[in-house]
Amino acid sequence: MKTILKISRLSKKFGRTRVLDGFTMKLEKGKIHGLIGKNGEGKTTLIRIIMGVIPKESGEIIYKGRPVHFRDASYKKEIGCIAEDSIFFDWMNVDQFLAFNSAFYPRWNQSQADDYLKRLSLNPGIRIKTMSRGMKLKLGLVAALASNPKILLLDDPTSGLDVPTRQDFLHHMLEEIKGKGTTILFASHMVHELENIIQRLSILHKGRLILDEDFREIKKSQGKKHSLEEIFLKNVSK
């Protein structure tokens, strides 16, 4: 399977706290990768570094065979991100926000954006400052998916969604996105959500990747009766 993104020996610390310590992994094209770890283990930091929001301390990130660097915007037009702390402009309405985002993504599909707005029951004219946290997360979904990314980064994307939207996203939208050949990195501490979704499992613990394998092979070797939560707990307690 072709590698679309490769991370080698990535390190990052905040003050005296080392969050990532020689972290290495690769994303295989067209697969759903699950990255799980405890709160504060560095999942969000990793995604922020990939997105160029914060600089790495050391290490290398290769996207489609080319090194990428902090504040290098050239590759980000092909990467979508859905995160709890996404930035919104409160003075805009939904349509204005999507129009603003579309300018940065050559693969933007306005028809898809309109379809997702209807699917998620979002009013195009509503002001962002009047929207709830859950509604803003839905808007973030629309913006990321309508950009038709090569890679979709998900940082605990479902924690503020209502149950119907969460189920639609986990069981339908992700499969639709994957069907287009999109590579997905789903980072979460809510392991039960990933059980029936991921194809490859990566476990982040104390700044390092301690497991990175095909999920079906893990289930075969550790026993199909074991849940993802049990597999996670077994590996982090070693």
C-alpha positions as CSV (number, residue, x, y, z in Angstrom):
1,M,0.0,0.0,0.0
2,K,1.3,3.4,-1.0
3,T,2.4,5.8,1.8
4,I,0.9,9.3,1.4
5,L,2.3,10.8,4.7
6,K,5.3,9.8,6.6
7,I,6.3,11.1,10.0
8,S,9.9,10.3,11.3
9,R,11.4,10.9,14.7
10,L,9.0,13.8,15.5
11,S,9.6,15.5,18.9
12,K,7.9,18.4,20.6
13,K,7.9,19.7,24.2
14,F,6.2,22.5,26.0
15,G,8.4,23.9,28.7
16,R,9.8,20.9,30.5
17,T,7.0,18.6,29.3
18,R,7.9,16.4,26.4
19,V,4.7,15.6,24.5
20,L,6.1,13.8,21.5
21,D,9.4,11.9,21.8
22,G,10.8,10.5,18.5
23,F,7.3,9.7,17.2
24,T,7.3,7.8,13.9
25,M,4.4,6.6,11.8
26,K,3.0,6.5,8.2
27,L,-0.4,6.9,6.7
28,E,-1.3,4.5,3.9
29,K,-3.3,6.0,1.1
30,G,-7.0,5.4,1.2
31,K,-7.2,3.8,4.7
32,I,-8.8,4.9,7.9
33,H,-6.2,5.1,10.6
34,G,-7.1,5.1,14.2
35,L,-4.7,7.0,16.6
36,I,-5.7,6.4,20.2
37,G,-4.1,7.5,23.4
38,K,-5.0,9.0,26.8
39,N,-5.8,12.7,27.2
40,G,-2.7,14.8,27.0
41,E,-0.6,12.2,25.2
42,G,0.0,14.4,22.2
43,K,-2.7,13.5,19.6
44,T,-3.8,17.2,19.2
45,T,-0.2,18.3,19.2
46,L,0.6,15.9,16.4
47,I,-2.3,17.1,14.2
48,R,-1.4,20.8,14.9
49,I,2.2,20.1,13.7
50,I,1.0,18.3,10.6
51,M,-1.3,21.3,9.8
52,G,1.5,23.7,10.3
53,V,-0.2,25.5,13.2
54,I,2.8,24.9,15.6
55,P,6.4,24.1,14.8
56,K,8.1,20.8,15.6
57,E,11.2,20.6,17.7
58,S,12.9,18.0,15.5
59,G,12.0,15.3,13.1
60,E,10.6,15.2,9.6
61,I,7.2,15.1,7.9
62,I,7.0,13.9,4.3
63,Y,3.8,14.4,2.2
64,K,3.7,12.7,-1.1
65,G,7.5,12.4,-1.2
66,R,8.2,16.0,-0.2
67,P,9.3,17.4,3.1
68,V,6.9,19.9,4.6
69,H,7.8,22.7,7.0
70,F,6.2,25.0,9.6
71,R,3.9,27.6,7.9
72,D,4.3,25.9,4.5
73,A,0.8,26.4,3.1
74,S,1.4,24.7,-0.2
75,Y,0.3,21.2,0.9
76,K,-2.5,22.3,3.2
77,K,-4.9,22.8,0.3
78,E,-5.1,19.0,0.1
79,I,-5.6,18.4,3.8
80,G,-8.8,18.8,5.7
81,C,-9.1,19.0,9.5
82,I,-12.0,18.7,11.9
83,A,-11.1,19.6,15.5
84,E,-12.9,20.8,18.6
85,D,-10.9,24.0,18.7
86,S,-11.4,25.0,15.0
87,I,-11.4,28.7,14.4
88,F,-14.6,30.4,13.3
89,F,-15.3,34.1,12.5
90,D,-18.3,35.1,14.6
91,W,-19.2,38.1,12.4
92,M,-19.7,35.8,9.4
93,N,-22.8,33.8,8.5
94,V,-22.5,30.2,7.4
95,D,-22.5,31.0,3.7
96,Q,-19.8,33.6,4.1
97,F,-17.6,31.3,6.2
98,L,-17.8,28.5,3.5
99,A,-17.1,31.0,0.7
100,F,-14.1,32.2,2.6
101,N,-12.8,28.6,3.0
102,S,-13.5,27.7,-0.6
103,A,-10.8,30.2,-1.7
104,F,-8.1,28.1,-0.2
105,Y,-9.1,24.7,-1.7
106,P,-8.9,24.1,-5.4
107,R,-10.9,20.9,-5.0
108,W,-13.8,22.7,-3.3
109,N,-17.2,21.4,-4.3
110,Q,-20.0,23.9,-3.6
111,S,-22.7,21.4,-4.5
112,Q,-21.4,19.0,-1.8
113,A,-21.2,21.9,0.7
114,D,-24.9,22.7,-0.1
115,D,-25.9,19.0,0.3
116,Y,-24.0,18.7,3.6
117,L,-25.8,21.9,4.9
118,K,-29.1,20.3,4.2
119,R,-28.1,16.9,5.6
120,L,-26.9,18.5,8.9
121,S,-29.8,21.0,9.1
122,L,-27.7,24.1,9.0
123,N,-29.2,27.4,7.9
124,P,-26.9,29.1,5.4
125,G,-27.9,32.5,6.6
126,I,-27.4,32.0,10.3
127,R,-24.7,34.1,12.1
128,I,-21.9,32.0,13.6
129,K,-21.9,34.1,16.8
130,T,-25.5,32.7,17.5
131,M,-24.5,29.1,16.9
132,S,-24.1,26.5,19.6
133,R,-20.8,24.5,19.9
134,G,-22.5,21.5,18.3
135,M,-23.6,23.6,15.3
136,K,-20.1,25.0,14.9
137,L,-18.8,21.5,14.8
138,K,-21.3,20.6,12.1
139,L,-20.1,23.7,10.1
140,G,-16.5,22.5,10.5
141,L,-17.6,19.1,9.1
142,V,-19.1,20.8,6.0
143,A,-16.0,22.9,5.4
144,A,-13.6,20.0,5.7
145,L,-15.6,17.6,3.6
146,A,-16.5,20.0,0.8
147,S,-12.8,20.7,0.3
148,N,-12.4,17.1,-0.9
149,P,-9.1,16.6,0.9
150,K,-6.5,14.0,0.0
151,I,-6.0,13.5,3.8
152,L,-8.7,14.2,6.5
153,L,-7.4,14.7,10.0
154,L,-9.9,14.2,12.8
155,D,-9.2,15.3,16.3
156,D,-12.0,14.0,18.6
157,P,-14.5,15.3,16.0
158,T,-17.6,13.8,17.5
159,S,-17.5,14.9,21.2
160,G,-19.9,17.9,20.7
161,L,-22.2,16.4,18.1
162,D,-25.8,15.2,18.8
163,V,-26.4,11.5,18.6
164,P,-28.0,11.4,15.1
165,T,-25.2,13.5,13.6
166,R,-22.6,11.4,15.3
167,Q,-24.0,8.2,14.1
168,D,-24.4,9.5,10.5
169,F,-20.8,10.7,10.6
170,L,-19.3,7.6,12.0
171,H,-21.3,5.0,10.0
172,H,-22.0,6.7,6.7
173,M,-20.0,9.9,6.0
174,L,-16.7,8.4,6.8
175,E,-17.4,5.5,4.4
176,E,-18.5,7.9,1.7
177,I,-15.3,10.0,2.2
178,K,-13.1,6.8,2.1
179,G,-14.9,5.7,-1.0
180,K,-13.3,8.7,-2.8
181,G,-9.8,7.5,-1.9
182,T,-9.3,9.9,1.0
183,T,-6.8,8.9,3.7
184,I,-8.3,9.4,7.2
185,L,-6.5,9.9,10.5
186,F,-9.0,9.6,13.3
187,A,-7.3,10.7,16.6
188,S,-9.4,10.0,19.8
189,H,-9.5,8.8,23.3
190,M,-13.0,7.5,22.8
191,V,-11.9,4.1,21.7
192,H,-15.4,2.6,21.4
193,E,-16.2,4.9,18.5
194,L,-13.3,3.5,16.4
195,E,-14.0,-0.3,17.0
196,N,-15.9,-0.9,13.7
197,I,-14.4,1.9,11.6
198,I,-10.6,1.8,11.5
199,Q,-8.4,-0.4,9.3
200,R,-5.1,0.4,11.0
201,L,-4.5,0.9,14.7
202,S,-1.9,3.2,16.1
203,I,-1.4,3.7,19.9
204,L,0.4,6.8,21.2
205,H,1.8,6.4,24.7
206,K,4.2,8.7,26.5
207,G,5.1,10.5,23.3
208,R,5.9,7.4,21.3
209,L,4.1,5.0,19.0
210,I,3.9,1.7,20.8
211,L,1.7,-0.1,18.3
212,D,1.1,0.4,14.6
213,E,-0.5,-2.5,12.8
214,D,-3.4,-3.6,10.6
215,F,-6.4,-3.8,12.9
216,R,-7.6,-7.1,11.5
217,E,-4.2,-8.7,12.2
218,I,-4.2,-7.3,15.7
219,K,-7.6,-8.9,16.3
220,K,-6.3,-12.2,15.0
221,S,-3.2,-12.2,17.1
222,Q,-4.8,-10.9,20.3
223,G,-8.1,-12.6,20.0
224,K,-11.3,-11.5,18.2
225,K,-13.2,-11.5,21.4
226,H,-11.0,-8.7,22.8
227,S,-12.5,-5.2,22.3
228,L,-10.4,-2.3,21.1
229,E,-10.6,-0.9,24.6
230,E,-9.1,-4.1,26.0
231,I,-6.3,-4.1,23.4
232,F,-5.6,-0.5,24.2
233,L,-5.4,-1.1,28.0
234,K,-3.3,-4.2,27.5
235,N,-0.7,-2.3,25.5
236,V,-0.4,0.9,27.6
237,S,-0.1,-1.2,30.8
238,K,3.0,-3.0,29.6
